[in-house]
Amino acid sequence: MPDSALLADALWRAICYASVCQIHLRDNVLLRRRLTTRHVKERPSGHWGTVPGTAWALSHLALATGRPDGVDLVPLLGAGHAGVVQLSAAWVTGELGRVRPRFSPDAEGLRQLARSFPDVEGIGAEVHPALPAGAFLGGRIGGCLAFAQGAALDSPGRIVVPVIGDGECETPTTAASWPAQRLLPHAPVLPLVHVNGFRMAARSLLGAMDDDTLRSYFGGFGWEAQVVHITGSLADHTAFGAALGNAVESTLDRRPTALVMRCVKGWSGPASLAGRGLLGTPELHKTPLISPRTEPEHLTQLALWLASYRPADLFDEKGRPKGMLAEAVAETRWGSLPSPLPMPRSTTVSGGRATTFTDAVAGVVRKHGAHGDFLLVSPDELASNRLAELADEPWAHELLAEEVLLEWLAGWTASGRRGVLVSYEAFAPLFTSGLVGHIKQRRLVGAQGRPSLNLLLTSYGWHNVHTHGDPSLATALLALCAPAVRVLTPADPARAATVLDDAFDSFDRVNLVVAGKHSRTVHPADPIAEEHQRGLAMWAHLSDEGEPDLTVITAGDIPAAVATDAVGHVRHRHRCRVRVVNLLDLTVLGDPSLWPRGLNAQEIDHYLGAHAPVLVLTLGHPAAVWGLLAGRLRRPVDVIGWHEPAGPLSQERLARTLGMDRAGVARAAGVLLAAREVVR
């Protein structure tokens, strides 16, 4: 069997070569002829700086997975800019051709890939889940280590290997993830930290540390750091392969180990241009050869750069791997996250007789926790959220770092398992960027068919102090018009149990459940089945028979309680027929061409009445409701919801100021009824 260093070197050179081709070439991708301006792109596009180190990591991981003892090494790419490397690795090993046949592992496939980049058909230029190492969507810089921890938790026979840069290590999410590993001893994660000395444009903090300081830095968090210097030689391949093997053994022995790859920024790329040094500078973050068609030096440098990888030793006349590369490709194995476990789906509406938030949530969570594939995470607030009885469960973890928790949950669900993140509504906007990234990813081929991301938000501003009022997350998610999003607003504990039970069993969704821990009001259970099935239902006990003069829509426990208190007063004061409709899912108000559960025109008339003005009471921003309605209701409409108060107010004064009380509802109803008469 050939020396493993020779195999790794061949694979590394091929991946780097294909990456340079993608960035620069249109033709002559095997350099069978002298490179001319006709063969290069007018505007080369792509990030080079991360390529050589990431290609190095992927080459060794692809050859090492399954050894020792059948352990899978699952690589994850933390940098979205590593997409060009992922595409190249997938092209070399044939994975890309299986997903997109036009990019076959031969000269024509590489020519098509180079011409397509960066707008690669259905894949783009960044890390993609349909290809190896793509389970994490790298646009969210800093989340890869935490995502890997969630994916690796309670996952025997598998080590998850996030490949992260020194710039990523400066983000709060990554920084908090290092010590957080202490909470997850059953999560075998082996980070490969790519230290090339720079972020995009300036020296990185880790890059400025010497080896001893790096070891001390990671050691302070409880990680043993093995530092390997890489220049590209065969000896470096041997040393790195040995270090990787040792790190795998340490990880399997539950000794957290990070493998630090020290290299020069842009190594193996152009050393200088126009008398200016490039290696070890930010100028190699992207390609410096931006004008190969008009600058002869750029074209000459590009030809030398490509030739340095010795493509004639890697590919035969048809562009297929040969020699050592062919043997390396035959040895390649990509570890991957498992598919979802087959779990029974709930067939009945689960609301029961829960009368408190604690009973409702704890009961449903324990039911799903018993299946053995459940995770509950919270930022040190389970007791505050009246769920202290769940804190000691083996599947419950608390950490005061919201972004880390979201990535834990995302990694866990990406590996086919179910869970929920419980937090305060006011802190939830910290999740926005991560959730948007996951929504983007879950819509891509290769990331679908996974259990949903579930968030349970409590302690909203209506019941909390001035600094703890911010419903922005729901507003931001609804503004995406993403079909996967559900914003669920149960009116009482029984309905909270129902939506959580459904959410935990669902796939490919982001379920945002907003439910108050203070809620004790119990509403009739008869409409729950329809609310669960259609997202809303008329509440007959609060409604007049026949066509209404006014329809009041409630979304959430406080709006439902206020409507219950106010509708009799409105009916008496304005001498009108009132209908009350309760929303369990805010998205039913949206256009059905955008939202799967959106009401069509016939359903609008059925639930809201043919001509009645509509008053919506919501826990969140009125803007979120207006955005969903988008002018589709051809009648007078008003929305009472959250507006940021000028300063601290008591709960009673806050409700009065924002109109979320009996007087405010009656006043708004009067304005709507008057507007209806004007329209008539």
Salt bridges, closest charged atoms under 4 A:
ASP9 OD2 - ARG13 NE 3.00
ASP9 OD1 - HIS237 NE2 3.26
GLU42 OE2 - ARG43 NH1 3.87
ASP72 OD1 - ARG333 NH2 2.80
GLU95 OE2 - ARG98 NH2 2.88
ASP106 OD2 - ARG320 NH2 3.62
GLU108 OE1 - ARG111 NE 3.09
GLU121 OE2 - ARG100 NE 3.89
GLU121 OE1 - ARG102 NH1 3.56
GLU170 OE1 - ARG199 NE 2.68
ASP211 OD2 - HIS229 NE2 2.69
ASP211 OD1 - ARG262 NH1 2.95
ASP212 OD1 - ARG215 NH1 3.09
GLU224 OE1 - ARG255 NH1 3.84
ASP253 OD2 - ARG255 NH2 3.55
GLU283 OE1 - ARG276 NH2 2.88
ASP313 OD2 - ARG310 NE 3.43
GLU331 OE1 - ARG67 NH1 3.89
ASP373 OD2 - ARG418 NE 3.39
GLU389 OE2 - ARG366 NH2 3.54
GLU393 OE2 - ARG366 NH1 2.18
GLU407 OE2 - ARG140 NE 3.09
GLU407 OE1 - HIS438 NE2 3.30
ASP492 OD2 - ARG495 NH1 2.81
ASP501 OD1 - LYS367 NZ 2.98
ASP501 OD1 - HIS368 NE2 2.68
ASP502 OD2 - ARG509 NH2 2.95
ASP502 OD1 - HIS532 NE2 3.58
ASP505 OD1 - ARG418 NH1 3.77
GLU531 OE1 - ARG495 NE 2.82
ASP544 OD2 - ARG571 NE 2.77
ASP549 OD1 - ARG577 NH2 3.40
ASP549 OD1 - ARG676 NH1 3.13
ASP565 OD1 - ARG662 NH2 3.19
ASP585 OD2 - ARG486 NE 3.74
ASP585 OD2 - ARG597 NH1 3.05
GLU603 OE2 - ARG534 NE 2.79
ASP605 OD1 - ARG635 NH2 3.51
GLU652 OE2 - ARG656 NH1 3.95
GLU677 OE2 - ARG676 NH2 3.10
GLU677 OE2 - ARG680 NH1 3.52
